[in-house]
Amino acid sequence: MKPKLYSYWRSSAAFRVRIALNLKGIDYEVIPVHLSKNGGDQLSDAYTSKNPNRLVPLFEDGKNNIHQSIAIIEYLEEIKKEPALLPQAPIDRAWVRALSQDIASDIHPIDNLRVLRYLVKQLGISTEAKDTWYQHWVIVGLASLEKRLSCDRRVGRFAYGDQPGLIDICLVPQLFNALSAKIDVSLYPTLMKIFNECMQQPAFINASWEKQIDAEGLNPAVPPQE
């Protein structure tokens, strides 16, 4: 039986897991969970009984289910060693994990859909103020990543060496969001070089927004390079 991934086409966290599954060559079934229609499928009793935190993704492998994208990806790394998403040396593994968490723990959560909704609906923040909040934290996070990756010897075609791994898996969905929000990505040439390399790989292409069975739009456009 194929494992199941409860996913939403624009969810950054679900996007990460789709990339990892594709890189590992694991066949899986996507179960769409629409985060907006009818108040949000993730809030339904049926989904909450499976995943009480009411978020996507949720990964079902037989009788077992795992939530949280990084935990799912680390599980995939442990059950299918190749291709490796983490380097061998402990210090390099720590470095890769740290930069991945810069995205998954620092940028993404405070710009998550439910946070933005709370700002508007419960705190009465204007749409303009909400957008300012969103762009501020994305820009702060991307600037930090650019500084680290632009001068580190471990960077190759991808964030670590010449094979895609965990940093790339986290970076690409975050840059999709930045592009969609019309953030000036020319300020991050190293990140965009890695992004463009990733988006030539089938694992990333097939995990992208417009390739999903529940897609409601296209991938964001990358501005032309000068």
QUIZI-V972353 format. One record per residue. RES is the residue in one letter. D_FIRST is the distance of its C-alpha to the first C-alpha in Angstrom with 2 decimals. Layout:
res=RES d_first=D_FIRST
res=RES d_first=D_FIRST
//
This chain:
res=M d_first=0.00
res=K d_first=3.79
res=P d_first=6.47
res=K d_first=9.06
res=L d_first=12.69
res=Y d_first=15.40
res=S d_first=18.08
res=Y d_first=21.51
res=W d_first=22.83
res=R d_first=25.97
res=S d_first=24.76
res=S d_first=25.85
res=A d_first=23.57
res=A d_first=20.42
res=F d_first=21.91
res=R d_first=22.14
res=V d_first=18.49
res=R d_first=17.64
res=I d_first=20.18
res=A d_first=18.91
res=L d_first=15.31
res=N d_first=17.04
res=L d_first=19.50
res=K d_first=17.01
res=G d_first=15.23
res=I d_first=11.78
res=D d_first=9.79
res=Y d_first=8.95
res=E d_first=9.58
res=V d_first=13.06
res=I d_first=14.22
res=P d_first=18.02
res=V d_first=20.38
res=H d_first=23.91
res=L d_first=26.34
res=S d_first=29.47
res=K d_first=29.21
res=N d_first=30.35
res=G d_first=31.16
res=G d_first=27.73
res=D d_first=24.31
res=Q d_first=23.87
res=L d_first=26.70
res=S d_first=25.26
res=D d_first=24.85
res=A d_first=21.20
res=Y d_first=20.40
res=T d_first=23.05
res=S d_first=21.57
res=K d_first=18.48
res=N d_first=20.61
res=P d_first=24.31
res=N d_first=25.62
res=R d_first=24.74
res=L d_first=23.81
res=V d_first=21.07
res=P d_first=18.87
res=L d_first=16.44
res=F d_first=13.29
res=E d_first=10.52
res=D d_first=8.59
res=G d_first=7.28
res=K d_first=10.68
res=N d_first=12.61
res=N d_first=13.98
res=I d_first=16.55
res=H d_first=19.25
res=Q d_first=21.93
res=S d_first=21.24
res=I d_first=23.07
res=A d_first=21.33
res=I d_first=17.88
res=I d_first=19.36
res=E d_first=20.97
res=Y d_first=17.75
res=L d_first=16.23
res=E d_first=19.58
res=E d_first=19.38
res=I d_first=16.01
res=K d_first=16.72
res=K d_first=20.50
res=E d_first=21.12
res=P d_first=22.28
res=A d_first=23.92
res=L d_first=24.38
res=L d_first=27.17
res=P d_first=30.27
res=Q d_first=31.29
res=A d_first=34.65
res=P d_first=34.60
res=I d_first=37.12
res=D d_first=35.19
res=R d_first=31.94
res=A d_first=34.00
res=W d_first=35.48
res=V d_first=32.17
res=R d_first=30.84
res=A d_first=34.14
res=L d_first=34.16
res=S d_first=30.58
res=Q d_first=31.60
res=D d_first=34.69
res=I d_first=32.42
res=A d_first=29.64
res=S d_first=32.08
res=D d_first=35.43
res=I d_first=35.16
res=H d_first=32.06
res=P d_first=32.38
res=I d_first=35.95
res=D d_first=35.16
res=N d_first=31.99
res=L d_first=31.97
res=R d_first=32.62
res=V d_first=35.52
res=L d_first=37.07
res=R d_first=36.79
res=Y d_first=38.48
res=L d_first=41.27
res=V d_first=42.03
res=K d_first=41.44
res=Q d_first=42.54
res=L d_first=45.00
res=G d_first=46.41
res=I d_first=46.05
res=S d_first=46.80
res=T d_first=44.33
res=E d_first=46.56
res=A d_first=46.56
res=K d_first=42.78
res=D d_first=42.46
res=T d_first=45.01
res=W d_first=43.03
res=Y d_first=39.84
res=Q d_first=41.59
res=H d_first=43.58
res=W d_first=40.67
res=V d_first=38.73
res=I d_first=41.92
res=V d_first=42.71
res=G d_first=39.29
res=L d_first=39.19
res=A d_first=42.78
res=S d_first=41.93
res=L d_first=39.01
res=E d_first=41.26
res=K d_first=43.96
res=R d_first=41.75
res=L d_first=39.95
res=S d_first=43.07
res=C d_first=44.85
res=D d_first=42.34
res=R d_first=42.34
res=R d_first=38.59
res=V d_first=37.87
res=G d_first=37.23
res=R d_first=35.48
res=F d_first=33.04
res=A d_first=33.76
res=Y d_first=33.46
res=G d_first=34.43
res=D d_first=33.13
res=Q d_first=29.37
res=P d_first=27.51
res=G d_first=26.53
res=L d_first=26.29
res=I d_first=29.61
res=D d_first=28.78
res=I d_first=25.44
res=C d_first=27.54
res=L d_first=30.57
res=V d_first=29.30
res=P d_first=28.03
res=Q d_first=31.31
res=L d_first=33.34
res=F d_first=31.62
res=N d_first=32.94
res=A d_first=36.33
res=L d_first=36.65
res=S d_first=35.74
res=A d_first=38.40
res=K d_first=40.97
res=I d_first=41.59
res=D d_first=43.75
res=V d_first=41.35
res=S d_first=44.21
res=L d_first=45.15
res=Y d_first=42.11
res=P d_first=42.47
res=T d_first=40.48
res=L d_first=37.51
res=M d_first=37.68
res=K d_first=38.00
res=I d_first=34.74
res=F d_first=33.16
res=N d_first=34.34
res=E d_first=33.05
res=C d_first=29.57
res=M d_first=29.59
res=Q d_first=30.10
res=Q d_first=26.73
res=P d_first=23.74
res=A d_first=21.47
res=F d_first=23.97
res=I d_first=24.79
res=N d_first=21.28
res=A d_first=20.79
res=S d_first=24.17
res=W d_first=25.26
res=E d_first=26.00
res=K d_first=22.73
res=Q d_first=20.64
res=I d_first=19.61
res=D d_first=21.77
res=A d_first=24.59
res=E d_first=28.07
res=G d_first=30.11
res=L d_first=30.57
res=N d_first=30.47
res=P d_first=33.79
res=A d_first=36.48
res=V d_first=37.72
res=P d_first=41.54
res=P d_first=43.36
res=Q d_first=44.76
res=E d_first=48.54
//
